[in-house]
Amino acid sequence: MPPLPVPQPYDFELSTERYRAFGPDLANLWREGGLHRVVDGREVRIEAADGGVDVEPLDPETEPVVRKLLGLEFDLDSFAAFATTEPVLARLVPALAGFRPPLAPDPFETLVTSISAQQVSLFSAFAVRNRLITAFGVRGAHAYAFPEPEQLASASEDELVAVGFSRRKAEYILGLAHGDLDLPGLAVLPDEEVKAQLVAQRGLGEWTADWFLARHLARPQAWPWGDLGLRKAVAAFYGADEDVRAIGARFAPFQNLTAHYLLTGLRVHPPGD
């Protein structure tokens, strides 16, 4: 099977850094130089190859998930051209040459992951998320399939508290699992309608909605200004007095990619490095 092509330059290890930065991610598992994810009951391994990535197995069921996971819908050429006009990005984008932000392939997983990260460190969030996955997900050879809504709908509040969620977060997750929100249908709606439908759900606020737009739907102008990590990144690259919400307009229409580059840049190529 030939490699799945990825627009060049592409640095697979840098692009998947997020899945190792805060501890292992059992649903997107880095193992021996490759990324593993369970798709439709089959474990898929993705690893670097000339001109793209090797995917095993690669077929009509796994390819769309892999393409989403690797962020292939992002237009990085246009962003790179824009970055030359903005002094900070003009330095940062070349420093992160080959970085393509990954995306979360599944909408339900994206929202549960965001709930797990509310008001805690990402290290804690990943640990609790992994306990949820091992308790309710299905294991492949190495990685786990993230639990489906019906699997979590059968859980009790006490069971979710036992894996590390607060009782309030357990209520939010169960409400989402039992709810009738058409998560796949959000993909065809404009940004503001997506946000309106999400924030109408108990436990889902603007921060969660912004990250859903950014990390699942890859919406170009998503700018999760309320995120603590992004606030730290903006302060590091632009100064502590910068208004994080207002500065987003400077990056239009590439707020989403800018956020990804600032966050990853702070971890792997901070100012002055």
N, C-alpha and C positions, 0 to 999 in steps of 0.2 A: 504494500500500500504506500503510495507516495506521501510525502509530508503534507499537512494542511498548511497552505501558504499564509504567511503573516507579512503585512507591509513592513519593509525594512527602513531603518535599522530596528532590530527587535532584540532586546535582552530578556530572555525568558526568566532567568533567576531574579533579576531586578524587578521585573514586572509582577512576580509572585511573592515578593518580599513580605507583603502584608500578611500572608498566611503563615509566616514564621516569626513575625515581629513581636507577637503577644502570647507566644506559646503555640503548641500544635492546634490545628483546626481539624477535627476528626471528619468533618464533611468535605473539606478541601485539604487533603493531607499531603504534605510534602514528605517524600520518602525516597531516599537514595537518588536524589537529583531529578525526581519527577513529581508531578502533581497528580493525586488520585482523587476521583470523585465517582460516586455511584450514580448511574443514570439508568432509569427503568430497570432496576434490579441487577445491572451489570457494572462491575468496577472498570472504570476507564483510567488509563495511565497516559499522561501527557508529558513529553520531554522535549528538550531543545533539538532542533535539526536544522540543517542548512536551508535558509530561506523560509523557515517556519517552525512547525512543531510536528513531531511524530505522535500520533494518537492511536491507541490500541484498546478496544476496537473503534474504528472510524466507519460510521455508516449513517444512513439518513436519520436514525434516532439519536445518535450521540453527537453528530456534527453541530446541530444548532445550539446544544448546551455548551459545547466546547467553545464555539465562536462567541457566545455570550460571556462565558467565564473569562475568556482572554481579552474581552473588551474590543472585539474587532469592529464594532459599529462606530467607535470613535474616529473622527477625522483629525488625525494628528498632523497631517501636512498643513492644513489650514491653521491649526493652532500654533505650529512652529513658526509659520509666517507671521502670525499676529504677535508671537512672543518677541520677535526682533524689535517691535515698537515699544516694548515695556521694559524698563531697565532691569528690574529684578528678574523677570522671566527670561530676558535676553541672556543672563548668566546661568540661571537655574536649568533651563531646558537643555542646553548643550551638556551641562554637567550630568544630567540624567538621560543621556542619549540611549535610546532603545527602550525606555520605560513606556509601557502601555498599561494604563490602569485596568485592573480586573473588575468584573462586574458580578453581582449576585444573580445567578440564573433563575431563582424561584421567588415569586413575590411573597408567599407565606413565610418562607425561611428568612427573607429579608426583614420582614416586620418583627418576627419573633426575635431575631438577632438584635434588632434595634431596641426592643423592649428589654432584652437582657443587659444592654449597655447603658440604660438610663441611670444616670447619677452614680455610676461606679467606674472604676478604671477598666480599660480594655483587657488588662490581664485577668481581672476578676470576671469580666463578662465572658471571655473565652473559656475560662474554667467552668463556669456555670453552664454555658452553652454545651460544652463537651459532656458534662454529666447528663444533661437533657438528652443529648444524642445517644449516648450509650444506654440510657434507661428506656428510651422509646423508639429509637431508630433501628434500622436493620443493617447489620454488618455485612460488608462485602469481604474481599480477601484481606484488606487492610483498612480502608476507609469505611465510613458509615453513611447510609442514606439518611438525610435529615428527615425527622418525623413528618408524615403527612398530617393535614388538619384532622382527618378522622382518627388518626392514632392519638393525637393529643386531646381530641374531644372526649375520648374514653377515659382520660386520666382524671384523677381527683385533684382538688386544690391542695390537699395534704401531700400528695405525691410530687407535685411541682415544688412545693415548699421544701420537701426533703432533698431535692437535688440542688437547692441553693437559692431559689427565687424568694423574694419577699411575698407575703400573702397578697399584697396589692398587684404585684407583677403577675403572680399566678392567676389572679382574676382576669387581668388583661388578656393573657394568652388564651385562657379558656373561652373568654368572650369572643376572641378572634376566631378560634377553632370552631366554635358553635355558630358563628355569625353567617350572614348571607351576603356579605360584601363580595361582589364579583371582582376578585383580585386580577385575574387575567384580563378582564375587560378594561381595567384602568389604563392599559397600554395604548389605547386608541383615544384617550381623552386629553385635552389640553392641560398644561401644568396646574393652573388654578383649580380646575375641576377635580383633578387627582388629589390635590391638597385638601379641598373641601370635603371630599368623601372620606379621606383618611382621618382628618381631625374630628370628624363626626363620630368616630369610634372611640369608645372609652379606653383611655390609656395611650392614645396615639396623638401626639401634639405636633407642633410645627417642625421641631427638630427631626422627629421620625419621618414626617412627610417629606422634608427636604432631602434626607438621605435616601429615601425610597426613589425619589426623582433622580438623584445623583447616581446611586450605586446599583439600582435595578433597571430603571428606564433610560439611563444615560442621557437625560435631558440636558442640552448644552448650557442652559442658563440657571440650572440648579445651583444655589449658593447657600449651603448650610451654615449661615453666619452665627447661629447660636451654639455651634459645636465647640467645646472647650479645646479640643485638639487644633481645630482650625484657628481659633483665637490665638493660641500660643504660636502657631506657625506665622500668622500675620504679624504678630508682635515681633517675632524673631527677624523676619525679613523686611518689615516696613516700619517697625518702631512701636513701642508700647502704647503710644497715644493715638494710634490709628483707629478710626471708627470701622470696625469689622463689617458691619452691615452696609455702610455707605461705600466702602472701598470695592464692593462687588461690582458696582456699575463701571469701574475702571476696566474690568476684564470682559465686558460684554462683547460678543455673545459666547464667550468661552469660560464662564464662571466655573462650570463643573470641572473641566480639565485643570483649570488653575488651582482649584481646591485640592485635587488629587496630587498635583505636582508640589504644592506647598507642603502638604502633609508628609509625603514621601521624602521630599527634600530635607525637611527638618530632621527626619530620622537618619538618612543616609548621606546627606550632603549639606549640613547646616551652614549658616553664614559664617565665613571666616575659616571654613574647613579647607 
